[in-house]
Amino acid sequence: MVTQPRFPCFKLNLKFGRDDMVKRFLNSRLSGIYFSVVQEGEIGVGDEIELVSRDENNVTVADIVQIYVREADDDLVRRAVRVPALAEALRTYFQQQIESEH
């Protein structure tokens, strides 16, 4: 189960010797993703990953990145907070965004 995008830290700037790499990465909206294991099993190189369900709030990984960089409307932020699979740290961060807006 997808739980959140993979966000870069300051080490990306150090690796490339540029102060703007984290910002450039986030602007690309091409993040990696973290998965949570729902059912144990084996997976190998070349195995297909199949979508078996989608949360009813219809929030994508790209949407989460958009919210994270504060470029999302209130409705999207509220829907993201309701996604059960969302990592708790992101849920708290997004809830704080909602509360600071009002």
N, C-alpha and C positions, 0 to 999 in steps of 0.2 A: 504494500500500500504506500503510495506517495504521501509523505508527511510535510515536506517543505523543499524549497529551492536550496541550492548550495550557494551561499554568499561568500565572496572573497573577503580576506582581511588585509591588513596593511602589508603582509608579506608579499603580496602580488606586486605592490609598488616596488619593494626591495628587489624582487627577482628580476624585474624588467628595468630597474634603474630609472623609473619615471614616477613622479608624484601623482599622476592622473590615471593610473591603470585601473584602480578599483572603480573610479567613476566611469571610465570607458567601458569596463566590463558590465557594470550595472546598466548603462545606457544601451548596450547591445541586446539586453533582455534574453541572452543565451546562457542561462544558468544551468548548472547540473542539478540533480535532484537527490534527495535522501529517501530511502525506502524503509519501511518497517516490515518485519516478517510477520505475516498473518498466519501462514501455515508452513511448517517446516517441510523441506524437500530438497531436491538437488536441481541446480541450474548450471548450465555450462555455456561456454562460448558458442555463439550461433543459435542458441535456443530463442524461440520467439517469446515475446512478452505480450500477453493478450489483455486488453481492457475487458474486465468482467463486470464492473459497475462504476458509476459516476455519482458523486455526492449530489444530492438534490439542490444544493446551493449554487451549482454550476460555476465554481471558481477554479480557474486553471493555475498552473504553476506560474505562467507569465503574468497572470493577474496578481499573484502574491508579490512578485518582483515589483510590479507597478505600484502596489500599495506601499511596499517597503521604501521606495524612493519618493513616496508622497505625491504620486501623480494619478490618484484614483478618486472617484466620487464617493460620497458617503455611503450610498447604497452598496457598492462593491465591498467597502471595508466592513460594513455590517454583515453582509453575507459571508465574508471570509471568517469572521469571528464565530460564526455558527457551524463551521466545518469541523466535525468531530475529529478528523485525522490531523488537523493542523497542530503543529508543535506548540506546546503550551507557552513557550517564550514568545513566539510570534503572536499568538492570540492575545497575550497580555500587552505586547507592544502596540498592536492594532487597536485594542480596547482603549488604551491610553490616548491614541490619536483621536478616537471618537470623542472621548471625554474632554480633551483639550480644545476641540472645535466648538464646544458649547459652553 
